[in-house]
């Protein structure tokens, strides 16, 4: 089977059977294209079903020569392995060339977090009398109180807000929905923003259901959220490099410190695997040490 046909059918599989988001599908196909180009241009292999483990090892060697990081290599190999799992499922191949390929070991980097005081300082730094003050404060509080990804925040819809019932519905990775409870503070901020700001905007066609809008009445971009976070980190005097995702990490860490169950945190964050959530067990070793000393039976 030639590469063009195989990748076309694989794309259909990702869309129709796996129901992956557009960005995820494009990322998967970019990785397949890397392997395809290498096989055609370097190995003169035009049929994707005849690849061997040795071909894959040559591809990995090429990635190393291009100085691809261990993290990038692991992601690419995982993506390619899924493609060949699909070919095996469709009985296009009898042996998966990735079955004997080990993924490179990756050193887990602990996520950057902020303390509760720093989070409060950023949120309190918003000037509510300024243009978009109500909106920006609500954005920061939503990032922290709900632990949302940037993509989830910019795609948050009015039709998925249930303020009177105290929850919202998030459309996460892979178009999977999850319910996130709202605290009283965020409910108040959302109501203020919706009533005092959003209800007075002229909203562009096709953007009527998005919660957070720019001055042209259109859905906010990811870059705009990064700018809001950067601006208020500077105002609050925070010097460490942070991003919107820092709020998500901080949310999970503070929940864990407060005694929340790891499975509950996994559900709130929308992690498919508990192993992804477990990294927060290692974020604040000093906190765990202090708690053990404070409550140890042999003081």
N, C-alpha and C positions, 0 to 999 in steps of 0.2 A: 504494500500500500504506500503510495507516495505521500510526502509530508503535507501537501496542500489539502488533499482529501481527508487525511487523518485529523488534521487540526480543525478543519471545518466541522467534522462530525463530533470532535471533542468539545468544541464550543457549544454545539447544540445540546450536548449532554450536560454541560455545566449550567446552561440556561434552563433547560426543560426538566431535568431530573434532579440536579443539585440545587437549583433556585438560588444561585449565587448572585451577589450584587454586581453591577456593571464593572466597578473598579476592581473587584476580586477576579472577575473573569479576564479582564485586560492584563492583570498582573500574572495570572497563570499562563496566558498565551505569550506574553513577553518572554517568559522563561523557556517555553517550548521553542520559541523562535531562535533563542540563543543556541540551543542544541541543534536545531535544524540547520542553521547557517554554518555551524562548525562542521557538522556531518557532511553537508554538501560541498562546502568550499575547501575543507581540509582533508576529509577522509574519502570524499567522492562516494558517499553513501546516500543514495537517493530514496531508498526504501526504509521507512522508520521501523518496520517490523523485523529487520535483520540485524539490529544493533546487538552487540554483545557486551558483556561486562568489561572487556578490554577497551572497547570503544568509549565507554563511560569513563573509565580511568584516564584515558587520553584527554577527554573533555575536562575532567577535573584538573589535570595537569595544566591545561590551557587557562583555566580560571585562576590557578595559582600564579601563572606567569603574568596574568593581567592584574595581579595584586588584589584579587577579590578577597574580602574579609571572610573569616570563618562563619560569621553570621549570615553574610550574603550567600556563601556557598551552601550552607545548610538549608536556607530558604529555597534556593534554586533546585537543589537535589530533591527536596521534599515535593516541590511542584512537579518536577519531571517524573518522580516516582509515581505520583498520582495519575499522570498521563499514561504511564505504562501499566498501572493497575487497571485503568479503563480499557486499554488494548487487550489485556489478559481477560477481563470480564467479557469483552465482545468476541473472545476467541480468535483475535487477530494474531496473537502470539501464544506460544506454548510455554515459554519460560521468560520470566521478567528479568531483564539485565540488571535491574537495580536491587535484586534480592540479596546480592552479596556485597553491596556497597554500603559502607558505614558512613554515617553523617559525621562531619567534623565536630569535635567537642567545642562547646561555646562557654566562655566564662560568663556566668550570670552577673549582670550589672544591676545592683540594687537601685530601684527607682528614686528619683529626687522627690523629696516631700517638703511641705511647709508645716510649721506648728500652727495650732489653732489661733494663737495670737497674731501670727503673720497673715493668716487667711482673713481674720477680722479686720486687720489693718488695711488690707487691700480693698475689702468691700466698703469699709468706712471712709476710704479715701475718695470715693465717688462724690462729686459735687452734684447734688440733685437739682440745683437751680440751673445747671448748664444743659445745653442741648444733649439729649440722649443719656442724661444722668440716670433716669429711672430704668432705661433699657440696660445700660451697662452694669448697674448694680444687680439687676435681675439676672443678667448673663453670668456674672461671677458667682452669685449665690446658687444658680442652677448647676453650674459646673461642679461646685463643691458639694451641695446638698444631695445631688442625684448621682454624682460620679459619672457623668456622661462623657463619651468621646466627642471630639469636635464635630465629626460628621453627624453624630446623633443630635447635637445641639442645633446646628444650622438647619437640620431637616425636621426639627420638632414641629408638630402640627397642632393648630388650635383644636381640631376635631379629636385629638388624642389627649387633651387636657381635661381632667375631671376634678376641678378645683373644689367643688362642694363635697366630693367624696374623698378628696385627699390623695389622689394618685394621678400619674400620667403614664401613657403607654409609649415606649420607645421602640423604634424600628432599628435594630442593631445589625451586626454583621450577618451576612447571609440572609438578610430580610427576615430575621427572627425577632419576634415581638417579645418584650418583657415589661412587666408592671413595676413601676418604681414609686414608692410612697413619698408623699410630700410633707414637710414639716410646716408648722404654722407660719414661720417667718417667710418661707419661700412662697406659700400661698398668698400671703399679704403682698409681697413684692410683685408677684405675677398679676394679681388683680389690679394693683396700682398702675403697672406698666400697660396692661391691656386697656384700662379705662382712661388713663390720663394721657397716654402717648399713642398707642397703636390705633385706638378708635378714631383719632383725629387725622390719621394719615390717608393720603390717596394711594391706594394699593394697586400695583401693576397687575395686569392680566396674568393669570397663571400662578400668582404668588399669594392669593387670598388666604390660604390655609397655613402659611408659615408663621410661626410665632414671632420670630425676631427678624425685623426688616431694617433696611438702610433708609437714607433720606429720600430715595427715589421709590420707596415702597416695594423694594425687591428683597428677596431672600439674602441674608448675610452670607458672605464668603468665609471660608476657613481663615484666610489671611486677616480679615477684619477681626475675628475673634482673637487671633494671636496679637494683633495690635492693641486691642482692649486690655488684654492681660499684661502685656509689656508696659503699657502706659501706667496702669495702676500699681504695678510692682515698683516702678520708678518713683511714683508719688509717695508710696508707702515706705520707701527707703530700703527695699529689698534688693540686695546686690547680687545674690546668686542667680544663675541663669535658669529661668523657669519657662514653662509653656502651659497651654490649657490642660495638657495631660497631667501636669503636676497636681492640679486640683483633684483629679481622679485618683491618683496615687495617695494623696493626703486623705481623701475621703475614706478609702479602704483601710489605710493605716490607723486612722482615728477610730474607726468602727472596731477594728481588731483590738486596739488598746482598751476600748470601752467594754470589751467582753463579748462582742458579737461572734456568732458561730461562723466558721470559715465557709460552710456551705451556703449560708445566707448571704455572705459577701459575694460569693461566686455568682449567685442568682442575681443580685443587684447589679453587678458589673457586666453580666452577660457573658462570662467566660465559659467556653465550651468544656474546658478541662479544668479540674480542680488544681492540677499542677501549676497552671498559670497563676492562680490565686495564691498558691502557697508561698510565692516569693515575698508576700507581705509578712510572713512569719519571721523573716530575717531582716526586716527593714530597721527595726529599732531594738537592737539587742540590749541597749542600756535600759530601755523601758522595762523589758522583761526581767532584767537583773534586779532593778529597783523593786519591782512588784514581788519577786521571790523573797528578797531580803525583808521587805516590809511585812510579809505574811508568813514567813518561815516559822515553823513550830519551835525551832531552836535559836531564838534571838539572843 
